[in-house]
Amino acid sequence: MLDDLALFIRIAQNRSLSAAAKQLGVPPATVTRRLRKLEEGIGAQLVHRSARKFALTSEGEVYFEAFADLLQQAETSLRGLSADLNEMRGPLRVAAPTNISVGMLEPMWSSFLKTYPDIQLTLQLSNENQDLLENRIDLALRFGPQTDQRLYQKHVGRVATMLVAAPDYLAKAGAPERPEELQSHKLIWVPSLPHWQLQNMDTQEKAAHYPAINVAVDDIGLACQLSAGGHGIALLPVTETSGNILAGQLKFVLPRWCGQTREAYAVWPTGRLLSARAKCLRDFMETYMAERLIFQGELPESGVNQAV
């Protein structure tokens, strides 16, 4: 009924059914049919039908006076909303994981802000998945399987995972040569990688390991530091361990065996219009990751060379 009421306002403003039809780009017969439907719905005639003269009925005058300003306000608001959605300036609320955002992806955020200085970025960092609707998030970066049916998703990259340990730990405990030997080692576990699904990069042989946990920690960054401190073997994303690998604080364990790949997604709520700013960041993230091998599931060459 609201659409038909808006049509009636157009008829009254143009003082002609045919002029309203031309303005709206619809056939005159459609305007006549929808006006009749509106009149039947409210139980009153709104327009006097006459080929020589246009006139509103008394009921039509009442409805026009009551709703004309409301329609104008609604159209003004919609134009403002449309302009805001298409502007490359203004607010943008983004959720992302803490560890990778302050680590490997810090240059990405910096580059985005330099490229689009008029976008007011609010970056909400957390290693827990936030409720996007409750927190009014426009776009989120997430890793791992996305099962929330309330969210749209776009794949933007992937990160390999590898077993790592400190050189001192391996010198004392010995380096495992087969996945089944992991059960005799101290293991550091993170909930984002609950089951260690390993695959040999040469033979494609697979091995599933359910770690007997010595240390459990819900922060990947802390798990990396504990492993570098000699507290055991951990399965972690290479984006988290590459700095420690380069510094010689960690080495790859079972270097020809990789863990499950962590897929990266840009996600946003279904039913919400994605602004030009959010689309821009989504595409920016995809391009940024596509240009860097570590975000395409590749391993750092220096890390492989230092593996045991």
BELWO-V168711 format. One record per residue. RES is the residue in one small letter. PHI is phi in whole degrees, 0 to 359 (* if undefined). OMEGA is omega in whole degrees, -180 to 180 (* if undefined). D_LAST is the distance of its C-alpha to the last C-alpha in whole Angstrom. Layout:
# BELWO-V168711
RES;PHI;OMEGA;D_LAST + RES;PHI;OMEGA;D_LAST
This chain:
# BELWO-V168711
m;*;-178;72 + l;298;178;70 + d;296;180;70 + d;291;177;74 + l;294;176;75 + a;298;177;73 + l;297;178;75 + f;299;178;78 + i;299;178;78 + r;296;178;77 + i;299;-179;80 + a;294;-179;82 + q;293;-180;81 + n;273;-178;82 + r;53;180;85 + s;189;176;84 + l;291;-178;82 + s;291;178;82 + a;293;177;81 + a;295;179;78 + a;297;180;77 + k;295;-180;77 + q;297;-177;75 + l;273;179;72 + g;73;179;72 + v;233;179;73 + p;295;177;76 + p;304;180;80 + a;297;178;80 + t;294;178;77 + v;297;180;78 + t;299;-179;81 + r;296;-178;79 + r;289;176;77 + l;296;178;80 + r;298;178;82 + k;297;179;79 + l;295;-180;78 + e;297;177;82 + e;294;-179;82 + g;293;-179;79 + i;265;177;81 + g;76;-180;84 + a;205;175;86 + q;280;-177;87 + l;254;-176;85 + v;230;172;87 + h;287;179;90 + r;275;178;90 + s;205;-180;93 + a;287;-175;93 + r;265;-173;95 + k;212;177;93 + f;264;177;90 + a;204;173;90 + l;274;170;88 + t;287;178;90 + s;298;176;90 + e;294;178;87 + g;297;177;85 + e;298;-180;86 + v;298;-179;85 + y;294;180;81 + f;295;180;81 + e;296;-176;82 + a;285;-169;79 + f;245;-177;76 + a;298;-180;77 + d;294;179;75 + l;297;178;72 + l;296;179;72 + q;299;179;72 + q;297;-180;69 + a;296;-180;67 + e;293;177;67 + t;296;179;66 + s;295;180;63 + l;294;177;62 + r;296;178;62 + g;295;179;60 + l;295;179;58 + s;298;179;57 + a;296;-179;57 + d;295;-179;55 + l;295;-176;52 + n;257;179;52 + e;278;174;52 + m;265;174;49 + r;213;180;50 + g;110;-173;50 + p;284;176;48 + l;213;-179;45 + r;259;-174;43 + v;230;175;39 + a;251;-179;37 + a;204;178;33 + p;295;-176;30 + t;294;-170;30 + n;302;-176;26 + i;286;-179;26 + s;289;179;29 + v;270;179;29 + g;248;-173;25 + m;296;-176;24 + l;262;179;28 + e;303;177;30 + p;298;180;31 + m;293;179;32 + w;299;-179;35 + s;298;-180;36 + s;295;179;36 + f;297;-179;38 + l;295;178;40 + k;291;-178;41 + t;286;-177;42 + y;233;-174;44 + p;293;-179;46 + d;272;176;48 + i;274;-179;46 + q;267;-173;46 + l;276;169;43 + t;252;-175;42 + l;255;-179;39 + q;261;-175;38 + l;262;176;35 + s;197;176;34 + n;275;174;31 + e;257;176;33 + n;292;-179;35 + q;271;174;38 + d;286;-173;42 + l;293;-180;43 + l;290;-178;46 + e;298;-178;47 + n;264;177;45 + r;54;180;47 + i;276;178;43 + d;279;-175;44 + l;206;178;40 + a;227;172;37 + l;256;-179;33 + r;225;178;31 + f;241;179;28 + g;96;-178;28 + p;301;179;31 + q;249;-174;34 + t;249;-178;37 + d;284;-177;40 + q;289;179;42 + r;277;-174;44 + l;240;165;42 + y;281;179;41 + q;215;174;38 + k;224;-180;37 + h;290;-177;33 + v;237;-180;32 + g;174;178;28 + r;206;-178;25 + v;228;177;21 + a;285;173;18 + t;239;-179;16 + m;219;174;12 + l;284;180;11 + v;223;175;10 + a;201;178;10 + a;285;177;11 + p;305;180;9 + d;297;179;12 + y;298;-178;12 + l;293;178;9 + a;295;-178;10 + k;275;-173;14 + a;267;-176;13 + g;86;-179;10 + a;265;178;7 + p;295;179;9 + e;253;178;9 + r;223;-179;12 + p;304;-178;14 + e;294;179;17 + e;284;179;15 + l;297;-176;14 + q;295;179;18 + s;263;-178;17 + h;248;170;15 + k;284;-174;17 + l;236;178;17 + i;250;-170;19 + w;242;173;21 + v;238;-175;23 + p;294;179;26 + s;288;175;25 + l;230;-171;22 + p;292;-180;24 + h;243;-178;23 + w;272;178;19 + q;266;-175;20 + l;258;177;17 + q;219;179;17 + n;285;-176;15 + m;288;-179;15 + d;266;-174;16 + t;258;-176;18 + q;68;176;20 + e;299;-179;19 + k;247;178;20 + a;214;177;19 + a;258;-180;21 + h;232;177;20 + y;253;-169;22 + p;297;168;21 + a;281;-165;22 + i;284;169;23 + n;262;177;22 + v;224;175;23 + a;243;-179;24 + v;215;-175;25 + d;267;178;27 + d;231;-177;26 + i;298;-180;22 + g;297;179;22 + l;292;177;23 + a;301;178;20 + c;296;-179;18 + q;292;177;19 + l;294;177;19 + s;295;178;15 + a;296;178;15 + g;278;175;17 + g;91;-175;15 + h;266;175;17 + g;145;-179;15 + i;266;179;13 + a;229;171;15 + l;260;-172;15 + l;220;175;16 + p;296;-179;18 + v;292;175;16 + t;295;-180;19 + e;272;-172;19 + t;257;-172;15 + s;300;179;15 + g;296;178;17 + n;292;176;15 + i;297;-179;12 + l;297;-179;14 + a;278;-179;15 + g;79;-180;12 + q;276;178;13 + l;225;172;10 + k;228;173;7 + f;290;176;6 + v;252;-174;6 + l;48;-169;7 + p;296;177;7 + r;267;178;10 + w;245;178;12 + c;251;175;14 + g;274;-180;16 + q;293;178;20 + t;286;176;21 + r;262;-180;23 + e;279;-180;27 + a;252;-178;29 + y;226;163;32 + a;268;-177;35 + v;232;177;38 + w;205;-174;42 + p;293;172;44 + t;293;179;47 + g;82;178;50 + r;252;177;49 + l;293;-180;50 + l;273;-177;47 + s;292;177;48 + a;300;180;48 + r;294;180;46 + a;293;177;43 + k;299;-179;43 + c;298;180;42 + l;294;178;39 + r;304;-180;38 + d;290;178;38 + f;296;179;37 + m;298;-179;34 + e;297;180;33 + t;294;-179;34 + y;301;-178;31 + m;288;180;28 + a;295;-178;29 + e;272;-177;29 + r;233;-173;25 + l;300;-177;22 + i;294;176;20 + f;263;173;24 + q;242;176;24 + g;83;-179;21 + e;274;179;18 + l;260;174;15 + p;297;-178;15 + e;300;-179;14 + s;297;179;12 + g;291;179;10 + v;294;-179;9 + n;294;-179;9 + q;266;-175;7 + a;293;180;4 + v;253;*;0
